[in-house]
Amino acid sequence: MRSGFKKWFGQQKRREEQMKEQAESFIRNEEEPPSESVEKKQSGTVVYKKRLPNVPGRKKARKKPVHVIDKELFTLLDSRNDLAGESDCFPEDYSSKAPLRPYQIQLYNILMKRDGLLIADQEGVGKTAPILCSHESKIKAGQMQCGLYITKASLLQDIYKQAQQFTHLRVLIVKGTIEQRIRMYDDFSNQQYDLIVMSYEQFHQDINRVLHVHQQHPFDVCYIDEAHKVKDAESQIGQVIHQLDTEERYAITATPVINGADDLHNILKWLRWPVASIVFYASAVVNVEALKEALSISMIRRLKKDVMQNLSPVIPYHLSVELTELQRELYDAVKGAVPGELFEGFSFYHIPTLLAKYTRLSQIAESCEIVGGVEGTAGSGKLERVEEILEDIVLRGEKAVVFSHSRVFVEIMHEYLEKYNPALLHGGIKNKQQQVDTFMNDPNCRVIVCSEASSREGWTGTVANNVIFTSKPWSPAYVAQCIGRVWNGGDKSIHVYSFIGEGTVDETLEKLLGEKQYIIDQPVKAGLDRGEMLRLLIKEEEKLIEAVVQ
């Protein structure tokens, strides 16, 4: 029996060693410069050929000027309601599904009493959760039945997840093809939902159908998130937003003024503030004092420094990113591939092992271009998302550090984001300190793009308070090290944006990394290496598949 056990143990050990060798072989060191595939061409059936998009993706950011809000404009926002006298306790008849901070409960309480508010809390303070909780509370009290929440496309999943975390709201996200959206509108007529969430683009495109639904099942309230998107009264969305008439309205934005005080005109008109007619004439401000008085009553704005004692050092944002059509095609083809099936036109020919498969999947979830696939925004949903997040960050006068696990994607982003004069860090950069100095000292350099493996230690980027991960390191300690590049010991919070490909291994990896990745003020054990994490990831993915089959 002992000899049988030894034989079994020896076989297990050999299998584990083989898996480790395969992991080291197929997990490409992202610090190596891009090179031609060294895989030997195999014979077999070609299951997927590289194809070009019908409309080429952009390889440069949009040709819009880089705009930063004039700091003097923020003095207008000093006339604000900071809710200092509002209760920070929930009423006895309501409690949220997950705890809110005291200052968030203050917002909840004012929302329960007042309509037409401009909610302008500074970025990172946490506006969404109390808004959703107040919506749920009003439904429970019989004050309303359903609402419409309009936001940026990139925030749809975030709103949904916060609704799941803090409330029991039944939420429907409207997106997809025309046929899919029509089914959703029909489904809304047949099913009971508490909140409909959609993007500005979808609202504009589907306005007639939205109005039809509104006639059949009226929305009691409308929330416009990132409300500065409707500031231009002459724009299509600035006009169409007025077509939907609801009993209650709330505008939400951390940047209510961008170019000047007249940015507020269309927002306040939509909110139905009576003062709008005497403050503005032909969209221009003619009575600043009346505007300030109105803002001091009906604009809720708390700064991070006001509530800093309640904020954690790291404020995480998990942003779900939809893959592009060709990105999803390639991802699904690789996911379903078996040994012997070939791929044509890429930097790899076949998928010999599970470890190789999940390595490729993690790369494709970031960009097809990493594996020789379609280029630009046609091959990466994350590329356009980086641009979108950076626009908001730069608008606030802030800087950002972007990390990717792939050196290839770092170079793609560096070229794509050239209008922000980005600095660049990866293993091939000879004068690393010069790049860091440029980022720290040049006001025109708004972002530094970094390869995670060579940039998580040995430099300081404390001029920034935003960190973006287009892909994550495979250890919580490494994530914390990356965030630590901008941490200066406690006088500011750091916004950490994690891009997670919808329906990809990103979701499983984020689950495995857990909350330890955000602990930056104390040591965290390095934990598992990437090969071990891959094996864990494979096990988690297999569990998901089994759950679906059952």
Backbone torsions as a table, in degrees:
resi	resn	phi	psi	omega
1	MET	NA	-40.3	179.3
2	ARG	-62.3	-41.2	-179.6
3	SER	-65.7	-35.1	177.2
4	GLY	-64.9	-40.6	178.8
5	PHE	-64.3	-42.1	179.5
6	LYS	-60.8	-41.8	179.7
7	LYS	-62.9	-44.9	179.0
8	TRP	-63.0	-44.8	-178.6
9	PHE	-61.9	-40.1	179.4
10	GLY	-64.6	-39.4	177.8
11	GLN	-64.9	-42.3	178.6
12	GLN	-60.9	-44.5	-178.1
13	LYS	-62.8	-43.0	179.0
14	ARG	-63.0	-39.8	178.8
15	ARG	-62.3	-43.3	-180.0
16	GLU	-64.2	-40.5	178.7
17	GLU	-64.2	-39.3	178.2
18	GLN	-63.9	-42.0	178.7
19	MET	-62.4	-39.8	-179.5
20	LYS	-65.8	-41.8	178.0
21	GLU	-61.8	-42.1	179.4
22	GLN	-63.7	-40.5	179.5
23	ALA	-61.8	-45.3	-179.1
24	GLU	-66.6	-32.3	-179.2
25	SER	-73.2	-43.0	-171.7
26	PHE	-95.7	-16.5	175.8
27	ILE	-85.2	93.7	-174.7
28	ARG	-64.0	135.2	175.6
29	ASN	-68.7	112.5	-174.2
30	GLU	-70.4	-8.2	177.0
31	GLU	-84.8	-9.1	174.1
32	GLU	-77.6	139.2	179.0
33	PRO	-63.1	153.9	-179.5
34	PRO	-58.1	137.8	-179.5
35	SER	-144.5	169.3	178.3
36	GLU	-67.9	151.0	-179.6
37	SER	-61.9	139.3	178.5
38	VAL	-102.7	4.2	179.0
39	GLU	-67.0	139.0	177.9
40	LYS	-76.5	132.1	-176.8
41	LYS	-65.2	132.3	-176.5
42	GLN	-102.8	161.9	172.2
43	SER	-98.0	142.0	-178.5
44	GLY	162.7	-169.5	-177.5
45	THR	-90.6	129.1	175.9
46	VAL	-77.9	118.2	-177.9
47	VAL	-101.6	-17.0	-179.4
48	TYR	-153.7	127.1	176.2
49	LYS	-109.5	142.0	176.4
50	LYS	-61.1	132.7	176.2
51	ARG	-132.7	152.5	-176.7
52	LEU	-87.4	151.3	179.7
53	PRO	-73.1	155.6	175.2
54	ASN	-63.4	-38.8	176.3
55	VAL	-120.8	116.5	-178.0
56	PRO	-58.3	141.7	176.5
57	GLY	-76.1	157.0	178.9
58	ARG	-74.2	140.8	175.2
59	LYS	-107.2	1.8	175.5
60	LYS	-133.3	152.7	175.3
61	ALA	-63.9	160.0	-179.3
62	ARG	-55.9	145.3	-177.0
63	LYS	-82.4	53.9	175.3
64	LYS	-101.6	145.3	179.7
65	PRO	-65.0	146.3	175.0
66	VAL	-74.1	123.3	-175.0
67	HIS	-121.8	135.2	176.9
68	VAL	-124.0	133.5	-179.7
69	ILE	-64.6	131.6	175.4
70	ASP	-63.2	127.6	-176.3
71	LYS	-60.5	-27.5	179.6
72	GLU	-64.4	-27.1	179.3
73	LEU	-64.8	-29.7	-178.4
74	PHE	-66.5	-20.4	177.8
75	THR	-64.5	-29.0	176.1
76	LEU	-61.3	-33.2	-176.7
77	LEU	-80.6	-2.1	173.5
78	ASP	-66.2	-22.7	174.4
79	SER	-82.3	91.4	-170.6
80	ARG	-146.8	161.5	174.8
81	ASN	-101.3	111.4	-177.7
82	ASP	-95.6	8.3	175.7
83	LEU	60.6	25.6	-176.6
84	ALA	-57.6	-32.9	-177.6
85	GLY	-93.5	4.3	-176.1
86	GLU	-85.7	146.0	178.8
87	SER	-65.1	142.3	177.0
88	ASP	-107.6	26.5	176.8
89	CYS	-121.2	141.1	174.4
90	PHE	-67.7	150.5	171.0
91	PRO	-66.3	162.4	-175.5
92	GLU	-63.4	-25.2	-174.7
93	ASP	-91.6	9.6	179.0
94	TYR	-147.6	142.4	169.2
95	SER	-146.3	142.8	-178.2
96	SER	-77.9	158.1	-179.4
97	LYS	-64.4	-37.2	174.6
98	ALA	-125.6	152.1	-174.6
99	PRO	-62.8	144.3	170.5
100	LEU	-106.6	155.2	174.8
101	ARG	-75.1	157.4	-177.5
102	PRO	-53.2	-43.4	-177.9
103	TYR	-70.5	-24.2	174.4
104	GLN	-72.2	-36.1	177.0
105	ILE	-66.2	-33.1	175.1
106	GLN	-59.8	-42.3	177.7
107	LEU	-65.2	-42.8	176.7
108	TYR	-53.5	-47.2	-175.3
109	ASN	-65.1	-39.6	179.3
110	ILE	-70.6	-34.0	178.5
111	LEU	-66.4	-30.1	178.8
112	MET	-71.4	-18.1	-175.2
113	LYS	-108.1	-25.5	-169.9
114	ARG	-132.6	144.4	177.9
115	ASP	-105.1	164.9	171.4
116	GLY	72.2	25.2	-178.0
117	LEU	-84.0	145.3	168.6
118	LEU	-97.6	110.4	-175.9
119	ILE	-97.3	103.9	-169.7
120	ALA	-121.5	31.3	175.9
121	ASP	-54.2	144.6	-179.1
122	GLN	-60.6	151.1	178.9
123	GLU	-50.9	130.4	176.4
124	GLY	94.5	-10.0	179.6
125	VAL	-71.5	-33.5	175.8
126	GLY	103.5	73.0	-176.7
127	LYS	-88.7	-34.3	-168.0
128	THR	-64.5	-47.0	-175.1
129	ALA	-57.6	-50.5	179.2
130	PRO	-65.6	-29.8	176.4
131	ILE	-64.0	-45.9	179.4
132	LEU	-65.7	-38.3	179.2
133	CYS	-65.0	-41.2	179.1
134	SER	-65.6	-35.6	177.4
135	HIS	-62.7	-45.6	178.6
136	GLU	-62.4	-42.4	-177.8
137	SER	-63.7	-39.4	179.0
138	LYS	-66.6	-36.0	177.2
139	ILE	-66.1	-44.1	179.5
140	LYS	-62.3	-33.8	-178.8
141	ALA	-82.2	-2.4	179.7
142	GLY	78.4	15.4	-179.2
143	GLN	-80.9	-23.0	178.5
144	MET	-156.2	170.5	-179.6
145	GLN	-118.0	-40.9	-175.3
146	CYS	-152.7	151.5	178.4
147	GLY	-134.2	165.1	177.3
148	LEU	-117.2	129.5	-178.9
149	TYR	-119.2	114.4	-177.9
150	ILE	-107.3	130.1	-176.7
151	THR	-150.0	-176.1	175.6
152	LYS	-71.9	148.9	-178.7
153	ALA	-56.7	-35.0	-177.0
154	SER	-69.9	-14.4	-176.1
155	LEU	-104.6	1.1	-176.4
156	LEU	-56.8	-49.9	-178.0
157	GLN	-67.6	-33.8	179.2
158	ASP	-63.5	-42.9	178.1
159	ILE	-62.1	-44.2	180.0
160	TYR	-60.7	-45.6	-177.9
161	LYS	-66.1	-37.9	178.0
162	GLN	-67.9	-35.3	176.0
163	ALA	-63.0	-39.3	178.1
164	GLN	-68.6	-36.3	-176.4
165	GLN	-74.3	-41.9	-170.4
166	PHE	-104.6	-14.9	-174.6
167	THR	-138.7	179.4	172.9
168	HIS	-112.0	24.0	-178.0
169	LEU	-63.6	143.6	172.9
170	ARG	-93.4	112.2	-170.0
171	VAL	-115.4	136.6	174.6
172	LEU	-118.6	122.9	174.0
173	ILE	-93.8	123.9	179.1
174	VAL	-94.5	113.5	177.7
175	LYS	-162.9	176.5	178.5
176	GLY	106.1	-164.2	-179.7
177	THR	-72.5	170.3	178.3
178	ILE	-57.8	-44.6	-178.8
179	GLU	-62.7	-41.9	179.6
180	GLN	-64.7	-39.7	-178.5
181	ARG	-69.4	-37.7	177.7
182	ILE	-60.2	-42.1	177.8
183	ARG	-63.3	-36.6	178.9
184	MET	-65.7	-42.3	178.6
185	TYR	-64.5	-39.7	177.0
186	ASP	-65.6	-39.4	179.6
187	ASP	-63.7	-37.5	178.7
188	PHE	-61.8	-35.3	179.5
189	SER	-68.8	-28.3	-175.9
190	ASN	-98.3	-21.7	-177.0
191	GLN	-112.2	162.2	-179.5
192	GLN	-99.7	111.2	175.0
193	TYR	-117.0	150.0	179.0
194	ASP	-94.2	-26.5	-175.5
195	LEU	-150.7	130.7	174.4
196	ILE	-105.4	128.5	-178.2
197	VAL	-117.5	129.5	179.8
198	MET	-150.1	163.2	-180.0
199	SER	-84.2	162.0	176.0
200	TYR	-59.9	-41.3	-178.9
201	GLU	-62.2	-42.2	-179.7
202	GLN	-69.2	-37.7	178.7
203	PHE	-61.6	-44.9	179.7
204	HIS	-65.5	-44.3	-177.2
205	GLN	-67.1	-35.9	-174.4
206	ASP	-105.6	20.5	-170.7
207	ILE	-54.4	-41.0	-178.4
208	ASN	-65.0	-40.4	178.9
209	ARG	-70.3	-37.3	177.0
210	VAL	-61.9	-43.2	179.1
211	LEU	-64.7	-35.4	177.8
212	HIS	-65.1	-45.1	177.4
213	VAL	-60.9	-40.4	-178.8
214	HIS	-63.0	-34.2	177.6
215	GLN	-68.5	-38.4	-177.9
216	GLN	-78.0	-42.9	-177.9
217	HIS	-136.6	86.4	-171.5
218	PRO	-57.8	137.9	170.3
219	PHE	-78.4	129.9	-179.7
220	ASP	-82.2	-24.5	-175.9
221	VAL	-146.9	148.7	174.2
222	CYS	-127.7	130.9	175.1
223	TYR	-111.0	127.8	172.3
224	ILE	-110.9	110.0	-179.8
225	ASP	-88.2	153.0	-173.9
226	GLU	51.0	50.7	-170.1
227	ALA	-63.4	-16.5	177.6
228	HIS	-62.5	-14.6	177.4
229	LYS	-67.2	-17.5	-179.3
230	VAL	-107.6	14.6	-175.4
231	LYS	-64.6	-29.8	-179.0
232	ASP	-84.2	107.5	-177.2
233	ALA	-66.9	-18.4	-179.3
234	GLU	-90.3	-12.4	-179.8
235	SER	-74.2	161.7	-179.1
236	GLN	-61.5	-46.2	-179.0
237	ILE	-71.4	-32.1	177.3
238	GLY	-64.6	-25.5	177.9
239	GLN	-90.0	-45.0	-172.2
240	VAL	-69.4	-23.4	-178.4
241	ILE	-62.4	-24.6	-178.0
242	HIS	-81.1	-8.4	-175.9
243	GLN	-75.8	-22.8	-178.9
244	LEU	-95.0	118.9	-177.5
245	ASP	-104.5	115.0	178.0
246	THR	-122.3	158.4	-177.6
247	GLU	-66.4	-42.1	179.7
248	GLU	-117.2	149.1	-179.9
249	ARG	-144.0	141.7	175.6
250	TYR	-139.8	134.7	176.4
251	ALA	-109.4	135.6	-173.9
252	ILE	-127.2	121.7	176.4
253	THR	-165.5	139.1	175.3
254	ALA	-83.5	-13.1	-178.3
255	THR	-128.8	73.0	-177.5
256	PRO	-68.9	-23.0	174.8
257	VAL	-123.5	135.4	-178.9
258	ILE	-123.8	-55.2	-179.4
259	ASN	-96.4	-33.4	-177.7
260	GLY	-178.7	174.3	-177.5
261	ALA	-61.1	-24.6	-179.6
262	ASP	-68.0	-12.6	174.2
263	ASP	-58.8	-25.2	-176.3
264	LEU	-77.3	-17.1	-170.3
265	HIS	-56.7	-54.6	-175.5
266	ASN	-67.9	-33.6	178.7
267	ILE	-66.5	-47.4	-178.5
268	LEU	-68.9	-31.9	175.5
269	LYS	-64.4	-43.2	178.4
270	TRP	-64.4	-37.2	178.9
271	LEU	-72.9	-10.2	179.2
272	ARG	66.2	37.7	174.0
273	TRP	-71.3	124.3	179.5
274	PRO	-58.0	-30.9	-175.8
275	VAL	-68.7	-17.6	-176.9
276	ALA	-56.9	-34.0	-176.9
277	SER	-73.6	-22.9	180.0
278	ILE	-102.4	-17.4	179.4
279	VAL	-83.0	-35.9	-173.5
280	PHE	-114.9	146.8	170.7
281	TYR	-136.5	119.2	-175.5
282	ALA	52.6	43.2	178.0
283	SER	73.5	-7.3	-179.9
284	ALA	-91.8	146.4	179.8
285	VAL	-76.7	125.7	179.0
286	VAL	-119.7	-7.5	-179.8
287	ASN	-144.1	84.0	-175.6
288	VAL	-64.6	-39.8	-177.3
289	GLU	-63.8	-40.6	177.7
290	ALA	-65.0	-36.4	177.8
291	LEU	-64.5	-46.1	-179.6
292	LYS	-61.7	-40.5	179.8
293	GLU	-63.9	-41.8	179.3
294	ALA	-65.6	-42.0	179.4
295	LEU	-63.4	-37.5	-178.0
296	SER	-65.1	-19.0	-179.4
297	ILE	-100.1	-43.6	-167.6
298	SER	-116.1	4.0	172.7
299	MET	-106.8	112.1	178.3
300	ILE	-85.4	117.2	-179.4
301	ARG	-145.1	114.7	171.9
302	ARG	-116.3	137.5	178.4
303	LEU	-91.6	159.2	-179.8
304	LYS	-59.7	-35.7	-179.7
305	LYS	-66.9	-25.1	177.8
306	ASP	-68.2	-33.0	-173.8
307	VAL	-121.9	17.3	-172.8
308	MET	-55.0	-33.7	-178.6
309	GLN	-64.1	-18.1	-179.4
310	ASN	-100.3	-5.1	-176.4
311	LEU	-97.8	142.4	175.6
312	SER	-79.6	160.4	179.6
313	PRO	-58.2	-33.7	-177.6
314	VAL	-117.0	127.9	175.9
315	ILE	-109.8	103.1	-175.4
316	PRO	-85.5	143.3	173.6
317	TYR	-126.0	116.3	178.0
318	HIS	-98.1	104.8	-173.2
319	LEU	-102.1	116.2	178.6
320	SER	-77.0	129.0	-176.9
321	VAL	-117.3	125.2	178.6
322	GLU	-78.7	132.3	177.7
323	LEU	-69.8	149.7	174.8
324	THR	-70.2	168.4	-176.8
325	GLU	-58.5	-49.3	-178.2
326	LEU	-71.7	-31.9	176.4
327	GLN	-63.5	-43.9	178.7
328	ARG	-66.2	-39.5	178.3
329	GLU	-58.0	-50.1	-178.2
330	LEU	-66.0	-41.9	-179.8
331	TYR	-58.6	-48.4	-178.3
332	ASP	-66.6	-35.0	178.8
333	ALA	-65.2	-42.6	178.7
334	VAL	-68.5	-40.8	-179.2
335	LYS	-61.8	-36.0	-178.2
336	GLY	-91.9	0.5	-175.4
337	ALA	-71.8	146.9	174.8
338	VAL	-123.1	158.4	179.2
339	PRO	-53.1	136.1	-178.7
340	GLY	102.1	-19.2	176.7
341	GLU	-88.1	138.0	-171.5
342	LEU	-113.7	156.5	176.3
343	PHE	-120.1	136.0	-174.2
344	GLU	-116.5	129.6	176.2
345	GLY	98.0	5.4	-178.7
346	PHE	-113.4	177.5	179.3
347	SER	-81.9	4.0	174.0
348	PHE	-134.5	154.2	-178.7
349	TYR	-105.2	-33.6	-174.7
350	HIS	-150.0	174.7	-179.0
351	ILE	-121.0	89.8	-171.3
352	PRO	-75.3	-27.0	-176.1
353	THR	-140.0	166.1	175.4
354	LEU	-62.5	-39.0	179.6
355	LEU	-62.5	-41.8	177.3
356	ALA	-63.8	-40.1	-179.0
357	LYS	-60.1	-49.1	-175.5
358	TYR	-73.9	-24.7	171.4
359	THR	-65.1	-47.4	178.9
360	ARG	-62.2	-41.1	-179.2
361	LEU	-61.8	-40.9	179.7
362	SER	-66.7	-33.7	177.6
363	GLN	-70.0	-46.5	-177.6
364	ILE	-65.5	-33.5	177.9
365	ALA	-60.9	-23.1	177.1
366	GLU	-91.0	-50.1	179.0
367	SER	-166.9	135.5	174.7
368	CYS	-62.3	-29.1	-175.4
369	GLU	-63.5	-26.2	179.1
370	ILE	-60.9	-33.2	-178.8
371	VAL	-106.4	23.1	176.8
372	GLY	83.4	13.9	-178.7
373	GLY	-87.2	-162.9	-175.2
374	VAL	-59.5	145.5	-170.2
375	GLU	-96.4	168.6	172.1
376	GLY	63.8	-153.9	-176.0
377	THR	-70.3	-15.6	176.3
378	ALA	-70.3	-25.5	-177.8
379	GLY	-107.1	3.6	-178.1
380	SER	-152.9	114.2	173.5
381	GLY	-69.1	-25.3	-176.6
382	LYS	-74.3	-26.7	-177.7
383	LEU	-64.0	-45.8	179.0
384	GLU	-68.8	-32.4	179.7
385	ARG	-67.6	-38.1	176.3
386	VAL	-57.5	-45.5	179.7
387	GLU	-60.0	-43.3	-177.4
388	GLU	-65.0	-45.0	179.8
389	ILE	-66.3	-40.9	-179.4
390	LEU	-63.8	-36.5	178.2
391	GLU	-57.0	-44.1	179.8
392	ASP	-68.3	-40.8	-179.1
393	ILE	-64.0	-47.0	-178.8
394	VAL	-66.6	-37.3	177.8
395	LEU	-56.3	-35.9	179.3
396	ARG	-79.7	-0.7	-179.5
397	GLY	80.0	21.3	-177.1
398	GLU	-109.1	170.2	178.2
399	LYS	-118.5	166.0	-176.0
400	ALA	-141.0	151.1	171.4
401	VAL	-113.4	126.7	-179.2
402	VAL	-110.4	127.5	178.3
403	PHE	-114.3	139.5	171.1
404	SER	-134.5	149.5	175.5
405	HIS	-74.6	-18.0	-174.4
406	SER	-106.7	123.0	175.5
407	ARG	-64.2	-34.9	178.2
408	VAL	-58.3	-47.3	-178.2
409	PHE	-70.2	-30.9	175.6
410	VAL	-59.3	-44.7	-179.8
411	GLU	-69.4	-34.8	175.7
412	ILE	-61.9	-47.1	-179.4
413	MET	-65.7	-38.1	-179.4
414	HIS	-60.3	-40.9	178.1
415	GLU	-73.4	-41.9	-176.8
416	TYR	-62.8	-38.2	-173.5
417	LEU	-96.4	27.8	-172.0
418	GLU	-60.6	-24.8	-178.2
419	LYS	-67.5	-16.1	176.9
420	TYR	-94.7	8.3	-179.1
421	ASN	50.1	56.4	-172.3
422	PRO	-72.0	144.5	167.6
423	ALA	-85.2	165.2	-172.1
424	LEU	-139.0	131.6	176.1
425	LEU	-131.8	120.6	166.2
426	HIS	-157.7	179.1	-173.1
427	GLY	-61.8	-18.9	-179.1
428	GLY	-91.4	-3.7	-179.7
429	ILE	-80.2	122.0	-176.1
430	LYS	-78.6	-47.4	-178.2
431	ASN	-101.2	78.0	-176.7
432	LYS	-62.2	-42.8	-175.9
433	GLN	-64.7	-33.2	178.2
434	GLN	-62.9	-40.6	177.2
435	GLN	-64.0	-42.1	179.3
436	VAL	-65.0	-43.9	-179.8
437	ASP	-61.6	-40.3	178.1
438	THR	-60.6	-46.0	179.8
439	PHE	-62.9	-40.8	-175.9
440	MET	-73.7	-33.0	-168.0
441	ASN	-113.7	-21.6	-176.7
442	ASP	-89.7	114.7	-178.4
443	PRO	-64.5	-20.0	179.4
444	ASN	-84.6	-13.8	177.1
445	CYS	-90.2	104.1	-171.5
446	ARG	-94.9	-13.6	-173.4
447	VAL	-150.9	149.0	170.7
448	ILE	-123.1	129.7	-175.9
449	VAL	-105.4	125.5	-168.3
450	CYS	-127.7	140.5	167.5
451	SER	-82.6	120.2	-170.8
452	GLU	-55.1	-43.4	-172.7
453	ALA	-61.4	-33.6	-177.1
454	SER	-103.7	1.4	-170.7
455	SER	-126.9	6.3	-177.7
456	ARG	-85.0	-4.4	177.6
457	GLU	-140.6	160.3	167.3
458	GLY	84.9	13.3	175.6
459	TRP	-154.5	164.3	-176.2
460	THR	-124.9	128.7	178.8
461	GLY	-127.6	41.6	-172.3
462	THR	-68.9	-5.1	174.5
463	VAL	-69.2	-18.4	-179.3
464	ALA	-98.0	154.6	170.0
465	ASN	-133.1	24.3	177.0
466	ASN	-133.5	131.4	176.5
467	VAL	-124.5	130.1	179.7
468	ILE	-117.8	127.2	173.8
469	PHE	-108.5	112.5	172.1
470	THR	-81.5	-22.2	167.8
471	SER	-151.5	153.7	-172.3
472	LYS	-101.3	148.6	164.9
473	PRO	-60.7	163.0	-174.0
474	TRP	-99.0	27.5	177.5
475	SER	-148.2	135.5	177.2
476	PRO	-57.0	-36.7	-179.3
477	ALA	-64.3	-37.2	-179.6
478	TYR	-70.3	-37.2	175.6
479	VAL	-61.1	-46.4	-179.9
480	ALA	-61.5	-37.4	177.8
481	GLN	-63.6	-41.8	178.6
482	CYS	-61.0	-47.9	179.5
483	ILE	-62.1	-34.8	-179.4
484	GLY	-61.9	-16.7	178.8
485	ARG	-63.4	-27.2	-177.1
486	VAL	-107.6	-1.5	-177.9
487	TRP	-80.9	130.2	-178.6
488	ASN	-119.0	21.0	170.8
489	GLY	104.4	-3.3	170.8
490	GLY	133.9	-1.2	-178.2
491	ASP	-94.7	10.8	176.6
492	LYS	-155.0	156.5	173.2
493	SER	-96.2	150.8	-178.5
494	ILE	-110.5	127.0	176.7
495	HIS	-88.0	121.4	-178.2
496	VAL	-115.7	114.9	-178.2
497	TYR	-102.6	117.5	178.4
498	SER	-107.7	119.4	179.1
499	PHE	-87.5	122.1	-175.5
500	ILE	-122.7	112.9	-179.9
501	GLY	-62.8	127.3	-179.7
502	GLU	-62.6	130.6	176.1
503	GLY	65.4	33.5	-179.4
504	THR	-128.6	177.3	178.3
505	VAL	-63.7	-17.6	176.2
506	ASP	-54.1	-41.1	-176.9
507	GLU	-63.9	-41.2	179.3
508	THR	-70.1	-40.7	179.4
509	LEU	-61.8	-42.5	179.7
510	GLU	-60.9	-38.7	178.0
511	LYS	-64.4	-40.8	-179.1
512	LEU	-69.9	-35.1	-179.7
513	LEU	-67.4	-38.8	175.8
514	GLY	65.6	-166.7	-175.0
515	GLU	-76.6	-17.6	-177.6
516	LYS	-61.4	-23.1	-177.3
517	GLN	-64.7	-19.4	-176.5
518	TYR	-100.5	7.4	177.7
519	ILE	-86.8	103.9	-174.3
520	ILE	-111.8	-7.2	-176.7
521	ASP	-106.9	15.8	174.0
522	GLN	-156.1	155.4	-176.2
523	PRO	-63.6	142.1	174.4
524	VAL	-124.8	133.9	-179.9
525	LYS	-62.7	144.1	-176.7
526	ALA	-60.5	-35.6	176.2
527	GLY	76.1	-146.2	-172.8
528	LEU	-78.4	149.6	173.4
529	ASP	-82.0	177.9	-172.1
530	ARG	-66.8	-36.1	178.1
531	GLY	-61.8	-42.5	178.6
532	GLU	-67.0	-39.1	177.5
533	MET	-63.5	-38.0	178.1
534	LEU	-61.7	-41.7	180.0
535	ARG	-65.6	-39.7	175.5
536	LEU	-63.1	-41.7	-179.7
537	LEU	-61.1	-42.6	179.2
538	ILE	-60.7	-42.6	179.0
539	LYS	-62.1	-42.8	179.8
540	GLU	-64.3	-41.9	179.1
541	GLU	-63.9	-39.3	179.1
542	GLU	-64.1	-36.4	176.7
543	LYS	-62.2	-41.9	179.8
544	LEU	-63.1	-41.8	179.6
545	ILE	-63.6	-43.9	179.3
546	GLU	-61.4	-39.7	-179.7
547	ALA	-63.8	-38.4	179.4
548	VAL	-68.1	-42.5	-179.1
549	VAL	-62.9	-41.1	-179.3
550	GLN	-70.2	NA	NA
